[in-house]
């Protein structure tokens, strides 16, 4: 195998392991909390963007505005989201996390990545350094990639 082929295989293997573990732990936490994965994805998007409109969330989730509004309504009723007035257009509402929603997202992120702490404990200091350097290179390269447009 060529170096590029082996590198690609190794990176894809890591991606598969990482995504599987992270999604499994996220799904377990979300289910135990009584929420659905679409609700969780919506909360995570609001967390990333801080304030969102219904249409922003609809575009992200690739569902209708009506379906998004229903998800938002349930999360507002659960105390995880709040609707606030848009300072630019007072007729429009923006969605943001409530303090309870912020705490939920923080806990979800911690649960999603708890396995990484166990992984770190299995590596020695030299391996920590090598992996940190490699990940820094990958993160910088990924930041420079063009984000594909929607399908």
FENWOUR-V609127 format. One record per pair of residues at least 24 apart in sequence whose C-alpha atoms are under 7 Angstrom apart, sorted by sequence separation. I is the first residue (numbers start at 1). J is the second residue. If there is no record, write none. Layout:
I;J / I;J
This chain:
39;71 / 53;93 / 53;94 / 52;94 / 53;95 / 51;94 / 52;95 / 51;95 / 52;96 / 51;96 / 50;96 / 46;96 / 47;97 / 46;97 / 44;105 / 29;108 / 26;108 / 29;111 / 26;111 / 25;111 / 26;112 / 25;112 / 22;112 / 22;113
